[in-house]
Amino acid sequence: MNIPFFRYPHVFEHHREIIEKALISVSAKGAYILQSELQTFEDRIAEYCGAEYAIGVGNGTDGLEMIVQAVGLGPGDEVLLPSHTFIASASPIVTHGAVPVLVEIADDHLMDPEDIEHRITSRTRAIMPIQLNGRTADMDRIIEIAEKQDLILIEDSAQGLGSRYRGKMAGTFGVAGIYSFYPAKTLGCLGDGGVIVTDDDDLARIFRQLRDHGRDESTGEVVRWGRNSRLDNLQAAVLLAKLDLHVEEIEIRRNLARRYHQNLKNLSQLLLPPPPEDGDNPVHFDVYQNYEIEAEDRDTLGDYIKERGVGTLVQWGGKGIHQYPALGIKASLPGTEEMLRKALMLPMNSSLTGQEVDYICEQVIAFYSI
Ligand SMILES: *Cc1c(COP(=O)(O)O)cnc(C)c1O
């Protein structure tokens, strides 16, 4: 068997017909920038997430950067976020002169509410949970702390489209949130893409201006400094075509996660992600963007199953954002560091079959039987 960690061609091949149709139709019309497919896609994403507004942007990182700007975070302001995330969660904070302050993670690899309050100072202005691996953090506790401490809540839901906590979508808990359409995300486009969601009229208007050179949508007049970060209409058309299948693809991922859990739960050497919760009203509805396990000997385990044709990935090279010496972020995070030493992602995507998951699990079990 040969099971790569991710099958990039599948992003196109799996939906070839509807994608080709969308690309040809948009190209033939010459409808490239800020056209009806983008508008329709924004309406559909807003509806899917239960947000008032969705604003398509060039990528998720730009979206976060525009949120940081629009809510007025600046020099000296501290923003709380976990260290187990992509550097793209922190760079938008630094771009505007604000300071990332790092918080420990809990067993599910998400921001640990128990550690938040210790990190709050007189300069703390905002809190940014990362809805990592397709799971939503314990938002009840996080919102409680944000309200008590008067903090702005921003969500990095780049990996969280479709994920819910007590029935509410990741990305819709704070003043604004983002999703990324990077090809390997649960809803991937053919390049870079992202969207901001918000319920706030003023913020939505500002995001539309910021992404389009500071121009006001109705008058075309430049009303502020902006940038160029629009979601391409071609990408919007592709995403619109794929959006209908997103719920189905999440079900595939949840079934694969159930299968991993069933197969591996008796291995005491592994810490597995929480399995999908059944029933109509789960606390966590996870979409399994990733399947990230912990193993004491993750490097030798990864090598062993690689020799047997299974690709794995250590997310972001196994480093938290306080572990890039060039960036100079200092933090004491022993729990996060221990987890980062052990974390390993097994293949998880909608091209994977149940038989492939069984094969992967057999190799993992074999590793622990030698
Ligand atoms: C993918 C990702 C981003 C960045 O999204 P892009 O669209 O690639 O800019 C930000 N945060 C997290 C946690 C991500 O996984």
The ligand as a MOL file (V3000), in Angstrom:
LIG
                    3D

  0  0  0     0  0            999 V3000
M  V30 BEGIN CTAB
M  V30 COUNTS 15 15 0 0 0
M  V30 BEGIN ATOM
M  V30 1 C -3.9680 27.3560 7.4810 0
M  V30 2 C -3.8980 28.1310 8.7480 0
M  V30 3 C -3.8050 29.5320 8.7920 0
M  V30 4 C -3.5350 30.3620 7.5860 0
M  V30 5 O -4.4390 30.2780 6.5540 0
M  V30 6 P -3.9310 30.6530 5.0900 0
M  V30 7 O -5.1860 30.6620 4.2950 0
M  V30 8 O -2.9590 29.6160 4.6510 0
M  V30 9 O -3.3090 32.0160 5.1710 0
M  V30 10 C -3.8890 30.1710 10.0170 0
M  V30 11 N -4.0160 29.4780 11.1560 0
M  V30 12 C -4.0820 28.1380 11.1660 0
M  V30 13 C -4.2710 27.4360 12.4630 0
M  V30 14 C -3.9960 27.4190 9.9780 0
M  V30 15 O -4.0260 26.0780 10.0030 0
M  V30 END ATOM
M  V30 BEGIN BOND
M  V30 1 1 1 2
M  V30 2 1 2 3
M  V30 3 2 2 14
M  V30 4 1 3 4
M  V30 5 2 3 10
M  V30 6 1 4 5
M  V30 7 1 5 6
M  V30 8 2 6 7
M  V30 9 1 6 8
M  V30 10 1 6 9
M  V30 11 1 10 11
M  V30 12 2 11 12
M  V30 13 1 12 13
M  V30 14 1 12 14
M  V30 15 1 14 15
M  V30 END BOND
M  V30 END CTAB
M  END
